Amino acid sequence: MGIILMFVGAMMIFPWLISLIYRDGDSSALLWSVIITLLAGLSGYLIGRRQKDISLRDGFAVVTLGWLAMAFAGALPFYFSGSIPTFSDSLFESMSGLSTTGATILGTSISIKSLPHGILFWRSLTQWIGGMGIILLSLAILPLLKVGGMQLYRAEFPGPVKDKLTPRIRDTAEILWEVYLLFSAIEFMLLFAGGMSAFDAACHTFTTMSSGGFSTHDGSIGAFDSRFIHYVIIIFMFISGVNFALHYRLLKGKPQAMWASVEFRMYLLLIASFTAIVMTSNLLRHQFDSLEEVFRQSLFHVIAIMTTTGFVISDWGMWGEFVQIVMVLLMLIGGMAGSTSGSIKVIRIQILLKQIQTELRRLIHPHAVLPLRIGNSLIEKGIARNVLTFILVFGIILFVSTAIIAAAGYDLVTSFGASVACLANIGPSLGMVGPSSNYSHFPQFIKWMLVALMMLGRLEVFTVMVLFSRHYWRR
């Protein structure tokens, strides 16, 4: 945890340098945040440096507590600079960034555009850090200190299938981060070439590759009236929703690995199908003036919601209730396992559908041996059980959190919208938290609950919940 905090403190140096360049008056707040975070991290490291190895149980604790520590440290620049007046709101913004949710309390009384450049840069950078996972980055460091990393990899890496690329976990972490850096560099150059300033291009690269959705403008991507920029964002949102192990194999000259993935083919099919559905609805409603704009708007928002990025170029909440239902379905699906996307993930949906199909067949042939397969891969009973349990728990948490927000006096659409957006790490949703709204109107206790939902969603529920099990604490 000390190493994690030291890394976060080191990353804060970059927005501090930005603040010195733009002279917005936030440099001292960022400097103090750097000092406090580095000192806290160094203290943790010195206390625990004699630890030679960690167990799986330790791994879960490090991931959950480390994520909380990052969120508290990440809130310091917002709070010290006065950009966000209360610490609760600062923590909300920080957790939203690190969990790549993209929900924000900014935009009503506090304009995003009015924030200092250093703070805006840090806000975007938190999403880039959280995208691949600060814990995964630490895996490249921990083996050097003779501390095992496989336990952390199992605990943190998104999705039910762990695609280990190399025998050594440190090498796997390095490979994934190299791919992440490469795509980030390419997107930055394209956005800069498309007319964005270097500052905006960097910030939006951070929040696209991480499936985060924070923007430096109140109007999100809609503030940039450029088809080129819109299509670049579409491409890289799509990329961020794909398993990064497949990206690695593609870059290694094995493009057939992409099409061989049943999950990737389903991911493509879902995007194409839902884009066609939303396009048809918009054409029937005469929502836009040209066919190209209907296609671009529909494709952009389908990918933005399915990959849980949450960018907007127009208010899709005004496209009718049918489209809103479609968007909710996309929120619940999410991207591929091993991507930076949140929510349930495509592979879990496939396993659920296959399990339903298998049970129907078993009713007709009760004595038959019916293995569960996805493509040519046999799905073990343990994985199938884990997936079904995950979806059940996901639904229970969604129901309970919706009920709590509704009990606080909010309508059902807003209550459900806020719950699903935070648990699935999406950001903009329905009702009073729609694409043109924000989360500032919620009371503090609801914001704290939403912070918990964001962390639960980012760490895929069980990683956090296991700490509250009595079996976890038994020797």
BELTA-V579019 format. One record per backbone hydrogen bond with DSSP energy under -1.0 kcal/mol. NH is the residue of the N-H (numbers start at 1). CO is the residue of the C=O. If there is no record, write none. Layout:
BEGIN
NH & CO
NH & CO
END
This chain:
BEGIN
5 & 1
6 & 2
7 & 3
8 & 4
9 & 5
10 & 6
11 & 7
12 & 8
13 & 10
14 & 11
16 & 12
17 & 13
18 & 14
19 & 15
20 & 16
21 & 17
22 & 18
23 & 19
30 & 26
31 & 27
32 & 28
33 & 29
34 & 30
35 & 31
36 & 32
37 & 33
38 & 34
39 & 35
40 & 36
41 & 37
42 & 38
43 & 39
44 & 40
45 & 41
46 & 42
47 & 43
48 & 44
51 & 48
59 & 55
60 & 56
61 & 57
62 & 58
63 & 59
64 & 60
65 & 61
66 & 62
67 & 63
68 & 64
69 & 65
70 & 66
71 & 67
72 & 68
73 & 69
74 & 70
75 & 71
76 & 73
79 & 75
80 & 76
81 & 77
84 & 78
90 & 86
91 & 87
92 & 88
93 & 89
94 & 90
95 & 91
96 & 92
97 & 93
98 & 94
99 & 95
100 & 97
101 & 96
102 & 96
107 & 110
115 & 112
120 & 116
121 & 117
122 & 118
123 & 119
124 & 120
125 & 121
126 & 122
128 & 124
129 & 125
130 & 126
131 & 127
133 & 129
137 & 133
138 & 134
139 & 135
140 & 137
141 & 138
142 & 138
144 & 141
145 & 142
146 & 143
147 & 142
153 & 149
154 & 150
155 & 151
156 & 152
157 & 153
164 & 162
172 & 168
173 & 169
174 & 170
175 & 171
176 & 172
177 & 173
178 & 174
179 & 175
180 & 176
181 & 177
182 & 178
183 & 179
184 & 180
185 & 181
186 & 182
187 & 183
188 & 184
189 & 185
190 & 186
191 & 187
192 & 188
193 & 189
194 & 190
195 & 192
196 & 191
201 & 197
202 & 198
203 & 199
204 & 200
205 & 201
206 & 202
207 & 203
208 & 204
209 & 205
211 & 208
212 & 207
213 & 207
220 & 217
222 & 219
222 & 312
223 & 220
224 & 221
226 & 224
230 & 226
231 & 227
232 & 228
233 & 229
234 & 230
235 & 231
236 & 232
237 & 233
238 & 234
239 & 235
240 & 236
241 & 237
242 & 239
244 & 338
246 & 243
247 & 243
248 & 244
249 & 245
250 & 246
251 & 247
252 & 248
253 & 250
254 & 249
257 & 254
258 & 255
260 & 256
261 & 258
265 & 261
266 & 262
267 & 263
268 & 264
269 & 265
270 & 266
271 & 267
272 & 268
273 & 269
274 & 270
275 & 271
276 & 272
277 & 273
278 & 274
279 & 275
280 & 276
281 & 277
282 & 278
283 & 279
284 & 280
285 & 281
287 & 282
294 & 290
295 & 291
296 & 292
297 & 293
298 & 294
299 & 295
300 & 296
301 & 297
302 & 298
303 & 299
304 & 300
305 & 301
306 & 302
307 & 303
308 & 305
309 & 304
310 & 304
316 & 314
318 & 315
319 & 316
324 & 320
325 & 321
326 & 322
327 & 323
328 & 324
329 & 325
330 & 326
331 & 327
332 & 328
334 & 330
336 & 241
339 & 336
340 & 240
345 & 333
346 & 335
349 & 345
350 & 346
351 & 347
352 & 348
353 & 349
354 & 350
355 & 351
356 & 352
357 & 353
358 & 354
359 & 355
360 & 356
361 & 357
362 & 358
363 & 359
365 & 361
368 & 365
374 & 377
377 & 374
379 & 372
384 & 380
385 & 381
386 & 382
387 & 383
388 & 384
389 & 385
390 & 386
391 & 387
392 & 388
393 & 389
394 & 390
395 & 391
396 & 392
397 & 393
398 & 394
399 & 395
400 & 396
401 & 397
402 & 398
403 & 399
404 & 400
405 & 401
406 & 402
407 & 403
409 & 406
410 & 405
415 & 411
416 & 412
417 & 413
418 & 414
419 & 415
420 & 416
421 & 417
422 & 418
423 & 419
424 & 420
426 & 421
429 & 433
433 & 430
434 & 431
437 & 434
439 & 104
442 & 439
447 & 443
448 & 444
449 & 445
450 & 446
451 & 447
452 & 448
453 & 449
454 & 450
455 & 451
456 & 452
457 & 453
458 & 454
459 & 455
460 & 457
461 & 456
462 & 460
465 & 461
466 & 462
467 & 464
468 & 465
469 & 466
END
